[in-house]
């Protein structure tokens, strides 16, 4: 009996490994079929997350439109994608200059894309601008720039491409947002306001376009960390606030977010929240016990915590 049990264990582990491998391969093929031949627009494609989204969707056989405000960096991304792609299974990406600090150019960009491909199947709103500082020291002009990049830019492009999706009764819009669309953190007033506004807009839009079979998805990670920087141990005192904020700033790797964006498109998810348990608990605390949440946040401000910049 003992010998049988010993022999069964490796076989069981081998069987489980085989099933996991099959599941991963089916998921990979399913992901490719979900975006193959689809016209996919990615804003701020030259950012860390934008590059990873470009890689994932290009490998999946999408007809990519890569938007960014720096032509040289767009060309570097283009070369990187072409150099590792199979020409028989992928399409040559289209590069488009797009800077949300100039809202007036967005309509022209949308027209250029539609004239090129005739339609847009998937729009990934990825562009974002960050700022940190006390509210009274940030100028109104800078507040407006943040709102242009994080709110007015994405909704202007969405509005320009939406009529085509509605007329064809198909399409998907993905907003890559942030945990600060759910709750506010000190010294990020303009950024949090823009993320709240964007989330509110796309939540409303989701209900409006459902009858036209247009899917609106939001993917909200904590902070998206850079390739090179991982959160260090630091010199943190023992306090509830510092423990909370350190966990909150641990962020998600761009590769993980890009893969989640692909899953969101494939499964047509409406909302995804990518975070470890501490930020998730913070969102629930803000919802059900707001006074306690505000007290914890205020405690951090009073301690004059030196907050690390997110990448």
Phi and psi in degrees as a GROMACS rama.xvg file:
@    title "Ramachandran Plot"
@    xaxis  label "Phi"
@    yaxis  label "Psi"
@TYPE xy
-65.6253  -39.3168  UNK-2
-64.437  -40.2799  UNK-3
-61.6725  -42.133  UNK-4
-64.5076  -40.0026  UNK-5
-64.6232  -39.1282  UNK-6
-72.4552  -32.4853  UNK-7
-70.7152  -31.8937  UNK-8
-61.0589  -50.3623  UNK-9
-61.2392  -37.7206  UNK-10
-64.6565  -38.5924  UNK-11
-64.575  -45.243  UNK-12
-63.8452  -39.298  UNK-13
-64.4205  -40.9874  UNK-14
-64.0158  -42.9962  UNK-15
-64.215  -41.966  UNK-16
-61.7792  -40.1693  UNK-17
-63.4437  -42.6585  UNK-18
-64.7948  -40.4262  UNK-19
-63.9011  -40.012  UNK-20
-64.2975  -44.4999  UNK-21
-61.921  -41.9268  UNK-22
-62.36  -42.9479  UNK-23
-65.0903  -41.0635  UNK-24
-66.8159  -41.6508  UNK-25
-63.642  -41.7171  UNK-26
-63.1812  -41.1671  UNK-27
-63.6637  -45.4488  UNK-28
-66.9264  -36.5678  UNK-29
-65.1036  -40.597  UNK-30
-62.0622  -42.5905  UNK-31
-64.0399  -44.3554  UNK-32
-66.4791  -25.628  UNK-33
-70.8092  -27.8302  UNK-34
-118.866  -1.986  UNK-35
-61.1506  129.038  UNK-36
69.0142  2.62214  UNK-37
-80.9969  144.183  UNK-38
-86.2601  115.662  UNK-39
-119.379  120.395  UNK-40
-100.131  126.895  UNK-41
-120.905  118.514  UNK-42
-86.1215  154.103  UNK-43
47.8723  51.4142  UNK-44
-68.2103  -13.4653  UNK-45
-90.0511  -2.09044  UNK-46
-77.4411  170.739  UNK-47
-57.5637  -47.5304  UNK-48
-69.6672  -39.7844  UNK-49
-59.0507  -41.9373  UNK-50
-62.7015  -42.5162  UNK-51
-68.8017  -37.8288  UNK-52
-64.0991  -40.9217  UNK-53
-60.7036  -43.2858  UNK-54
-62.2419  -47.975  UNK-55
-64.1864  -45.8947  UNK-56
-76.5266  -30.9914  UNK-57
-66.5045  -43.3185  UNK-58
-61.4798  -32.8287  UNK-59
-76.3572  -2.70716  UNK-60
89.8442  21.1929  UNK-61
-80.5444  155.688  UNK-62
-89.9522  97.4578  UNK-63
-83.3646  140.253  UNK-64
-118.743  108.816  UNK-65
-99.3881  117.444  UNK-66
-106.595  139.9  UNK-67
-167.529  165.217  UNK-68
-98.3465  3.80885  UNK-69
-128.687  110.466  UNK-70
-65.2845  -39.2681  UNK-71
-61.5511  -42.8465  UNK-72
-70.5277  -31.1642  UNK-73
-64.2562  -40.5838  UNK-74
-67.0665  -35.827  UNK-75
-63.8244  -43.0567  UNK-76
-63.4997  -42.7499  UNK-77
-57.5251  -48.298  UNK-78
-62.4209  -39.7502  UNK-79
-63.9509  -39.8267  UNK-80
-69.6704  -44.271  UNK-81
-65.9695  -35.3981  UNK-82
-67.5696  -25.9987  UNK-83
-111.066  0.238712  UNK-84
-90.4498  155.785  UNK-85
-91.4295  109.865  UNK-86
-56.8781  -25.6814  UNK-87
-78.1115  -13.4551  UNK-88
-120.486  -4.11185  UNK-89
-129.587  165.231  UNK-90
-112.109  151.469  UNK-91
-70.0914  123.557  UNK-92
-66.503  149.559  UNK-93
-99.8936  133.329  UNK-94
-103.224  135.955  UNK-95
-137.17  130.063  UNK-96
-76.47  126.483  UNK-97
-147.406  119.462  UNK-98
-125.95  112.043  UNK-99
-69.5105  -6.56001  UNK-100
-72.5989  -14.6648  UNK-101
-118.443  86.2506  UNK-102
-61.2796  -28.7913  UNK-103
-63.4464  -20.2611  UNK-104
-87.1664  -9.85967  UNK-105
-64.4629  -42.7063  UNK-106
-60.1519  -40.0323  UNK-107
-65.2307  -37.8476  UNK-108
-63.753  -45.3204  UNK-109
-60.6798  -41.9045  UNK-110
-64.5841  -40.2271  UNK-111
-61.8056  -42.1063  UNK-112
-66.8186  -45.787  UNK-113
-67.037  -36.2761  UNK-114
-66.3094  -32.2759  UNK-115
-75.7315  -48.4253  UNK-116
-109.972  -15.9292  UNK-117
87.3483  -17.9312  UNK-118
-164.811  169.721  UNK-119
-131.1  124.644  UNK-120
-89.6249  -39.6152  UNK-121
-137.365  127.421  UNK-122
-113.745  121.998  UNK-123
-108.926  104.11  UNK-124
-82.3149  100.575  UNK-125
-113.064  -17.967  UNK-126
-61.7842  141.877  UNK-127
-158.969  146.716  UNK-128
-129.313  134.884  UNK-129
-115.631  149.675  UNK-130
-150.008  145.176  UNK-131
-132.3  135.811  UNK-132
159.831  162.718  UNK-133
-60.5708  141.736  UNK-134
-57.1776  -39.5481  UNK-135
-75.1046  -9.29252  UNK-136
-103.496  -3.36187  UNK-137
-98.7455  124.558  UNK-138
-68.5625  156.725  UNK-139
-64.6567  -31.8793  UNK-140
-62.1129  -41.4627  UNK-141
-70.0716  -36.9029  UNK-142
-55.9316  -43.6003  UNK-143
-66.3198  -38.1432  UNK-144
-62.4932  -40.8874  UNK-145
-62.6863  -43.9397  UNK-146
-66.2032  -36.3908  UNK-147
-63.0785  -46.2784  UNK-148
-71.2365  -40.3395  UNK-149
-98.6263  -19.4192  UNK-150
-125.483  -64.2236  UNK-151
-65.0326  -36.6825  UNK-152
-60.4874  -57.3601  UNK-153
-59.9717  -39.6212  UNK-154
-74.1687  -29.7703  UNK-155
-66.503  -44.7393  UNK-156
-65.1827  -40.7434  UNK-157
-61.0568  -46.0438  UNK-158
-64.0974  -32.941  UNK-159
-71.2315  -32.9134  UNK-160
-95.6259  -17.0973  UNK-161
-63.649  -42.3437  UNK-162
-55.0124  -36.6776  UNK-163
-64.8316  -42.2914  UNK-164
-64.254  -41.3974  UNK-165
-65.656  -42.9511  UNK-166
-65.9436  -32.6148  UNK-167
-88.9564  -8.87589  UNK-168
55.4777  43.9211  UNK-169
-164.099  153.468  UNK-170
143.205  163.968  UNK-171
-143.917  136.075  UNK-172
-117.108  124.634  UNK-173
-114.963  125.04  UNK-174
-104.55  118.023  UNK-175
-87.412  107.514  UNK-176
-106.796  -140.528  UNK-177
-161.487  158.401  UNK-178
-55.8483  -25.8858  UNK-179
-76.4683  0.65479  UNK-180
-81.031  -10.5998  UNK-181
-104.686  -34.3784  UNK-182
-149.21  155.624  UNK-183
-98.9141  142.982  UNK-184
-121.389  138.573  UNK-185
-54.2481  147.213  UNK-186
70.8317  15.026  UNK-187
-134.575  43.3587  UNK-188
-60.4742  -50.7295  UNK-189
-66.0015  -42.9427  UNK-190
-63.3067  -48.4337  UNK-191
-63.517  -38.8933  UNK-192
-62.479  -42.488  UNK-193
-66.1302  -37.349  UNK-194
-72.6106  -36.7723  UNK-195
-62.2043  -44.1223  UNK-196
-62.6469  -45.4773  UNK-197
-62.3839  -44.9927  UNK-198
-63.0321  -40.6272  UNK-199
-62.3926  -42.4156  UNK-200
-61.9217  -49.5846  UNK-201
-74.2738  -26.6143  UNK-202
-64.87  -42.0124  UNK-203
-67.5051  -42.6355  UNK-204
-61.8134  -35.7617  UNK-205
-55.1024  -45.2134  UNK-206
-70.1928  -34.2406  UNK-207
-68.3971  -36.7503  UNK-208
-101.833  2.11773  UNK-209
-58.9143  -37.7737  UNK-210
-66.9102  -17.0708  UNK-211
-97.8889  9.54253  UNK-212
62.4053  27.865  UNK-213
-97.2585  126.5  UNK-214
-97.2461  132.832  UNK-215
-114.873  122.945  UNK-216
-122.74  144.994  UNK-217
-124.088  132.541  UNK-218
-117.324  115.618  UNK-219
-119.816  96.2416  UNK-220
-82.9831  176.557  UNK-221
-73.7752  -126.353  UNK-222
-88.3184  142.396  UNK-223
-90.2764  111.631  UNK-224
-83.0127  162.262  UNK-225
-77.1773  171.656  UNK-226
-67.4981  -34.2059  UNK-227
-97.6524  -21.7922  UNK-228
-105.848  122.009  UNK-229
-112.68  147.272  UNK-230
-62.942  125.32  UNK-231
-85.7844  175.919  UNK-232
-69.8041  -43.0151  UNK-233
69.4458  -177.874  UNK-234
-116.178  83.2475  UNK-235
-103.477  132.837  UNK-236
-77.9492  162.136  UNK-237
-80.3937  100.25  UNK-238
-149.28  154.201  UNK-239
-62.3768  -44.3148  UNK-240
-61.2345  -47.8416  UNK-241
-66.6423  -35.4332  UNK-242
-64.6073  -44.2274  UNK-243
-62.7587  -48.4502  UNK-244
-71.4191  -35.2443  UNK-245
-62.4833  -41.1037  UNK-246
-66.4587  -37.421  UNK-247
-64.9795  -34.9634  UNK-248
-89.6343  9.62055  UNK-249
-68.8633  -24.6125  UNK-250
64.3233  172.66  UNK-251
-123.096  143.901  UNK-252
-73.0279  142.928  UNK-253
-53.984  -36.0794  UNK-254
-60.8714  -44.5303  UNK-255
-64.3214  -40.2567  UNK-256
-67.2652  -42.6006  UNK-257
-60.8284  -42.429  UNK-258
-66.207  -34.6138  UNK-259
-69.9448  -35.9963  UNK-260
-61.7712  -42.1046  UNK-261
-62.3945  -43.8777  UNK-262
-63.2545  -38.1631  UNK-263
-62.8337  -41.337  UNK-264
-67.1202  -44.1202  UNK-265
-64.113  -43.7851  UNK-266
-93.3461  -3.60737  UNK-267
55.4202  44.6291  UNK-268
-68.1101  148.794  UNK-269
-90.2123  -37.896  UNK-270
-147.704  134.149  UNK-271
-131.301  133.526  UNK-272
-120.856  109.686  UNK-273
-99.7013  108.5  UNK-274
-164.51  156.627  UNK-275
-78.3687  175.392  UNK-276
-59.0215  -31.7018  UNK-277
-65.1082  -52.2155  UNK-278
-61.4992  -36.874  UNK-279
-62.2741  -41.5394  UNK-280
-63.1534  -36.2211  UNK-281
-63.0856  -39.9025  UNK-282
-64.5806  -44.177  UNK-283
-66.8134  -37.3791  UNK-284
-62.6255  -41.8268  UNK-285
-64.0034  -33.6404  UNK-286
-77.9697  -46.7327  UNK-287
-100.27  -24.4837  UNK-288
-133.606  64.2978  UNK-289
-60.1308  -37.0774  UNK-290
-63.7206  -39.0163  UNK-291
-67.0015  -41.5536  UNK-292
-61.3076  -46.1625  UNK-293
-62.7371  -35.6928  UNK-294
-65.8758  -41.5114  UNK-295
-64.8231  -43.6353  UNK-296
-64.3241  -44.9582  UNK-297
-62.8792  -34.6855  UNK-298
-60.3483  -40.0768  UNK-299
-65.8061  -36.9922  UNK-300
-67.8127  -41.6884  UNK-301
-64.0319  -31.6896  UNK-302
-78.2215  -3.67916  UNK-303
52.3448  50.8447  UNK-304
-62.4593  132.911  UNK-305
-82.0842  103.964  UNK-306
-86.84  126.234  UNK-307
-69.516  142.82  UNK-308
-70.5193  140.621  UNK-309
-81.7919  153.549  UNK-310
